[in-house]
Amino acid sequence: MSDYWSQYWKQGHLTSFGEEIKGNYQGLLADTWKAFFKNNDDTASILDIGTGNGALLALAREANNNTNLFGIDSATLSITQELAVDPQMKFFSNIQAESLPFNDAKFDVGVSQFGIEYSNLTLAIPELSRVLKSGAKFQFVLHDSQSSIVKPNNLILKAAHELNAQEGALTTMERMIQQIGSHGDSSKGADVERVKLNQLIGELVAKNRQGIWGTNFPSFLKYVMSKNWGVEKRLEMLSLFKKELLGQVERLTDLIDASLNENKYQLLTDLCADSSLEVSEFALLNERGNIIARKVNGFKR
Ligand SMILES: C[S@@+](CC[C@H](N)C(=O)[O-])C[C@H]1O[C@@H](n2cnc3c(N)ncnc32)[C@H](O)[C@@H]1O
């Protein structure tokens, strides 16, 4: 996984939903965690795996003033001043869930939201168990492959791959820009590429309208071709778009790989069982008719 999470957290977001959420998680996700944290002991030590900028620990703090909160993440975090000054909240950047810098049996509670599933579970689950006390509680809220968060991204990823294919829309657009630059807008060469590009886009839209819009390519193409930019400027914008598209492909591939399908869920529960973590509840979180995540909780034997 590249360092895109560090770049993301640097932008100052509290949650992993960017501009879509102002402040902290709301609705079912927040309620799920408030209900869980409310039942913890006043002096519990809580470890959050893949904590990001600490959204979950902020919810834990709202539920209880005295708990000791620890968050680890493989990215470089950019914690807001409000959380950073809390003397009982500690964040550890550049720490892998697979190898935790804590003594055995240190924590009373282990949590993770959209975090631990990105790690190598075969290593991370025994590692979490190692640092939990006997009787400690755990709860994970995990990406589900069928959720309304993950599912649309399959379509975007598919469209991004097709745009980027060898004789795909991006290559054709590049050739069209070059032809316009060398021989003029109404030259035969420009026309050939324009017709090919329109045909490719038509096919992509017919097959996967949602995905292609999700890549932003139609608006990008309109913007680049509508103004009288010079050839250099157009190629520069295209190159930037390609770079961002590759970043998007990487992020979405990670998200889809991280999300739980039945096989990965089976692996998770098997690993929990092998690591003395007893799963007592499993639920699909369903908000207004849409699955948004999988919740798994239990305790260490
Ligand atoms: C989708 S974000 C979730 C952040 C936060 N839990 C939240 O709900 O807002 C996933 C986080 O997991 C972290 N992560 C990915 N792989 C990890 C690993 N192997 N160990 C620790 N953290 C990891 C990423 O750096 C990222 O910050």
The ligand as a Tripos MOL2 file, in Angstrom:
@<TRIPOS>MOLECULE
LIG
   27    29     1     0     0
SMALL
NO_CHARGES

@<TRIPOS>ATOM
      1 C1        -10.4740    3.6440    5.8220 C.3       1 LIG1
      2 S1         -9.2370    4.2550    6.9070 S.3       1 LIG1
      3 C2        -10.1260    4.1870    8.4390 C.3       1 LIG1
      4 C3         -9.6790    5.1540    9.4850 C.3       1 LIG1
      5 C4        -10.5110    5.2220   10.7570 C.3       1 LIG1
      6 N1        -10.5660    3.9630   11.4640 N.3       1 LIG1
      7 C5        -11.9070    5.7230   10.4870 C.2       1 LIG1
      8 O1        -12.8580    4.9550   10.6610 O.co2     1 LIG1
      9 O2        -12.0530    6.8880   10.1360 O.co2     1 LIG1
     10 C6         -8.1120    2.8860    6.9820 C.3       1 LIG1
     11 C7         -6.8720    3.1310    7.7950 C.3       1 LIG1
     12 O3         -6.2140    1.8890    8.0090 O.3       1 LIG1
     13 C8         -4.8190    2.1170    7.9620 C.3       1 LIG1
     14 N2         -4.1270    0.8500    7.6920 N.ar      1 LIG1
     15 C9         -4.0870    0.1580    6.5410 C.ar      1 LIG1
     16 N3         -3.3370   -0.9600    6.6740 N.ar      1 LIG1
     17 C10        -2.8920   -0.9670    7.9490 C.ar      1 LIG1
     18 C11        -2.0420   -1.8440    8.7040 C.ar      1 LIG1
     19 N4         -1.5390   -2.9520    8.1550 N.pl3     1 LIG1
     20 N5         -1.7840   -1.5280    9.9870 N.ar      1 LIG1
     21 C12        -2.2910   -0.4060   10.5560 C.ar      1 LIG1
     22 N6         -3.0880    0.4620    9.8910 N.ar      1 LIG1
     23 C13        -3.3880    0.1870    8.6090 C.ar      1 LIG1
     24 C14        -4.6540    3.1500    6.8570 C.3       1 LIG1
     25 O4         -3.4150    3.8250    6.9420 O.3       1 LIG1
     26 C15        -5.8610    4.0540    7.1210 C.3       1 LIG1
     27 O5         -5.5310    5.1220    7.9670 O.3       1 LIG1
@<TRIPOS>BOND
     1     1     2 1
     2     2     3 1
     3     2    10 1
     4     3     4 1
     5     4     5 1
     6     5     6 1
     7     5     7 1
     8     7     8 2
     9     7     9 1
    10    10    11 1
    11    11    12 1
    12    11    26 1
    13    12    13 1
    14    13    14 1
    15    13    24 1
    16    14    15 ar
    17    14    23 ar
    18    15    16 ar
    19    16    17 ar
    20    17    18 ar
    21    17    23 ar
    22    18    19 1
    23    18    20 ar
    24    20    21 ar
    25    21    22 ar
    26    22    23 ar
    27    24    25 1
    28    24    26 1
    29    26    27 1
@<TRIPOS>SUBSTRUCTURE
     1 LIG1         1 GROUP 0 **** ****
